[in-house]
Amino acid sequence: MPNNNSTIKSDHSKTQQLSVVVRIRPIFDYEVEKGAQKIARKVDQKMVLLQDPTAGDPVDVLRAKRAHDRKYVFDWAFDEDSSQEEVYEKTAKDLVENVVEGYNGTVFAYGATGSGKTYTMVGEDENPGIMVRALKDLFKEVNTKHKIYDVTMSYLEIYNENIRDLLNPSPAHLELREDAKGNHQVAGLSEMDISSSEEVMSLLMRGNKRRTQESTGANKTSSRSHAVLMVQVKKRSPAHSHEQKMRTGRLYMVDLAGSERAAQTQNTGKRLLEGAHINKSLLALGNCINALAERNSKYVNFRDSKLTRILKEPLAGNCRTVMVGHISPSHFHFEESRNTLAYADRAKNITTK
């Protein structure tokens, strides 16, 4: 029988699918007061059901309902009953263990504005998210090994196609440069040496306070930028060891800005321009996912946005990647939820090395 408590395990000996999970946030009181209907639910540990609220058949309501229900199967499904700890355990915990051993891992949150991405990735003081739990576990792992580790952390945001260092108070924009191997590096990005979970928590809080957030019609505190947290772990054998090897693992944790429709967010002026930049970069990411998912595709264009250039290695390189799709259960957000589920369903076909 399958183990119901298993996490998403990785096998470094062969190519593997990008792991995709979906989280349905709770329906909010203010949505209920406005007459929101619940159209998305978790069927079992891996299946999500989305009902089309526009479907209707006055003669045979039940048949019409069944005809327009759509079921999606992922590596894992979460709903309002799923705790922050459970989401972390099933998605990123295994990545942390692998990074300490010298492998690369990525977890990124995708979904519309107000679907719960930042809650999953950052969380609250009482209910910390993936970033906080992963960093704490990383130092637990490091401290239990009989090796010497050098750990560094970088944290950036991409806002209106400009890159900013969230760990540096300077508002200067940073340049993205390509090396001889085709990998992209952010010139001038801070790499902070860290030696404890307390130190890393302080840096994470500092970076989150500097992140660009605004109120929109869909979300009171909408993240208007993509945030990328990068942790590098270098493992060295002790000086007396006969095995003088250096292994480097990298963990990328990405909180994407929310995809959005202008009509849904009621954005104008500056907010509308921000939304256009967000959607353009997410479209570029979607195009990359489509190309990577096509078995016969020989070319993947990562150059259309700074987001895709930075995520080139996590998506197409030697990296274990988990995508966490986020949807609202409210019928007010049906189109956004359907688009996110289709996006996530497509991503299941991506194979990483």
N, C-alpha and C positions, 0 to 999 in steps of 0.2 A: 504493500500500500504506500502511496506517496506520503511524504512527511509534510504535514500542514504547516509546520513551523520553519520550513526551510527558507533560506535567503536565496537571492539570485547569485548562484555560484559561477565562477569563471574558470575556464580551462585555457591556460596559456600555451598549450601545445598545438593549437589549431585555430583556424579562423572561427569567428563566432558572431551570432546576431547581436545587434544593438538591443539591449533589454529595454522594454517599454512598460511602464506602469501608469495607471490613471488614478487620480484622486478627485472625488466629488466632495466639494465643500458643503457645509450645512446650509440650509435655506435660512435667510435672515428674517427677523421679526418684521422689519419694515417692508420686506418683499411680500410677506404674508398679508400684511395690512393693505397692501396695494392689490391683493387678489392673485398673487403668484400661485401657479400650479406646479407641482413637482413632477418633472418629466424625465429625470435621470435617476437611475438607482443601480446599486450593485446587486447583481443576481447571485453570484458566488465569488469565490476567491479570485477568479480571473475574468469574470464576465461583467460587462456594463451594458445596461439597457437604456436606450434613448427613444422617447416617444415624440412623434411629430404633433405638436399642438394644433397645427393648421389642418390636419387630416380630419375628415368628417364624412360620414355617410348616414343621412337621415333614415335610411331604410334598415341598414344592418350596421349598427354602431360597433359591435364587437368585432365583426369581420374587418371593418375599416381600420379599427385600432390595431388589430394583429398585422394587417398588411403594411402599416406604416411604422411599426416598431422596428428598431434596428439594434441588433446585438453585436457587441465588439468584444473580442477576446484578446487579453494582454498577458504579460508575464505575472502581473498582480493587479488587483483592484482594491481601492480604499474608498471609504465613505465617511460620513460624519461620526461614525462609531470608532473609526481608526485613530489611535493615538499618535502623537508625534514620535514616540519611541518606536512604535510598530512600523511606521513609514520608514524611519531611519534604518531599523534592523533589516527590513526587507529590501532596501535599495543600496545604501552607501556603506554599511558596516563592512561588508566583504571587500569593498574597494579600498578602504583604509588599511586593512590587513595586507592587501596585495601591494600597496604603495610602499609600505615599510620594507617589503621584501624586494623592492626595486622595479616594480611594474607601474604602469601609468593607468590612471582612472579618472573618469569624468562623470558627474551627475549634473543634469541641467533641467530647470523647471520651465515648462512652456504652458501658455494658456492666455485667455483673454484678460483684459483689465478687470480686476476684482474677483478673479477666480481662486485666489489663495496661494499664489506662487511664493510670495515673500514670506508668508506665514510658514509654509513648508520649509523653505530654505533657511530663514533667519529665526522665525518664531518669536516668542515672548519670553520674559524672564522666567515665568513659571512653566512654560512649555517651549523649551528651546528647539530650534529646527535642525536641519541636516548639517549646516555649516558648523554650528556650535558643538553638536554631538560628535561630528567627525573629527574636529580638531582636538577635543578632549580625549577621544579614543586613540587618536594618533600618538599622543604623548604617553598614554597608558601602554601602548604597544612598544614604543621606543624604550621606555623605562624598564621593561621586563626582558629585553634582549641583552645578550652579552656582546654587544657591538657598540661602536662609536657612531653616532648619528649627528649630521649637521642639517638643521631644518631652517628653511627660509620661507618667507611668506610675502606675496605681492597681492595687491587688491586694486582693481581699476574699474572705471565705468566708461561706457560708450554712450555719449549723449549727443544727439544731432550729428552723428558721425565724427565726433571729436572724442579723443581718448584722454581721460584725466586720472591721475594717480590719487586714489582715495586715502592713501597713507601719508600723503605730502600736502601740507596746507597751501602750497602754491597752486593758483588756478590755471597754470600753464597747460596747454595742450601738448600731448606727446605724439611723436611720429612712429609709425609702424614701418619697420624695415624688413626686407627679405634677405636671408643669408644665401650662401652658395648652394645649400641643399634644398632651397625652396621653403624653408621654415620661416615663420614670421616672428620677429622680436620687437618689443616695444622699447624704443630707445629712451633711456633716462628713467625707466620705471623703478621705483624703490624695491629692493629686496631686503627685507628685514630679518636679521638673525633672531630666532626665537628658541627659547630653551625650556619653556613651561606652558601649561595650558592657561595659567593666569595671565601670562604675558600676551598670548595670542588672543585671549578674550578681550583684553584691553584694546589691542589693535583692531580687532573686528568691530567693536563698538565705535571706535573712532572713525573707521571707514564708513560704517552704516550711517552715522550722523551727517557725513559729508555727501551722501548720495542724493541725487536730484529727485525730489518727490513733490508732487503737486496734487491738488484736488481736481477731479473730473466728475462729470455727471454719473459715471459708472463706479467711481471709487473715491472715497474721501482722501486717502493717502496713496495715490497711484505712483508707482515707481516709473519715472519717465526715462530711465536709462537701463541699459543692460549692465549688470555687475558680474565681474569675473574674478573669483578668488583663486589664486594659484599657490599651492604649497609644494615645495620641493624637498625631498628627503634623500640625503646622501648617506649611504651606509659604508663605513670603513671598518676593516678588521682591526683588532687591537694591535699595538706595535709589536708585541711578542709573538703574534700569530705568524705561521708560515705562509698563510694565504693573504697576500696583500692585494685585495681586490676592492674596487670602488663601484658600487651600484647606486644608480639614481632613479628614484620613483617620483612621479609628479601626480598631484591630485588637483583637478580643476573642478570648481563648484560654481555653477552659473545660474544666476537669477535673471531670466530674460524679462525685458519690459513687456507689458501686456499688449497683445494684438487687439485692435479696436476698430470699431466703425464710428465715423463722425456722428452719425445720427444717434447712436447709443450713448456716446460720451458727452454730447452737447458741447463739443470743443469748438472754439473760435480762435482766430489770431494765433498767438504764440503756441497755445496748446494744440491747435490744428496742425501747425508746422511740425511740432514734436511728434504727433501721431503719424504724420506722413513719413518721417524719418524712421520711426519704429516699424511701421508696416513695410517699408521698403527693405529694411535689413532682415526682417522676418521672412519676407518673400524670397530674398536671396538665400536664406537658410533653408526654406522650403524647397527651392530649386535644387540646392545641393543634396538635400535628402532624397528628392525624386531621382536625381542622377545616380546617387550612390545605391539606391534601391533597385535600379535597373541593372540586371546582371550583365547586359551587353554594352552598357555605357562605358565608353573609353575615356571620356573627358568630363571632369567635374569642375565647374567654374566657381572657385572660392573667392574671386577677385571683386565681386559685385558689392561687397560691404566689408567694413573693418571687422564686424562680428564674425563673418564666415572665414575671413583670413586668420583670425585668432583661433577659431574653432577647427581649423583644418586638421591639425594633429589629433585632437580628441575624436573627430568624426571619421577620418580616413586613415589615420596612422595606427601605430602599435599601442592601442589604448582600449581599456574595458570601459564602455560607456552605458550609462543608464539615463533614459529620458523619463521625466515625471510630468505627464500631461495633467492639466487642471481644468475642471469644468464646474459650472454652476448648475444646480438642479432645477433652477427656476425657468419657466417657459419664456420669461422675458429675454433670456439669453440663449434661446434654442439655436439660432444660427451660429453663434460663437462656439457653443458646445459641439455642434455637429462638425464644424470646421476643425476644431481641436482634435476630435476623435478620428476624423479622416486623416489628419496630419500624423497622429500617433500610429494609426493603423498602417500607414505607408512606411513609417520609420522602422517597423518590425522587420522589414526586408533588408535593411542595411547590414552588411557583413564587415566587421572590423578584423584587423590582422591579429 
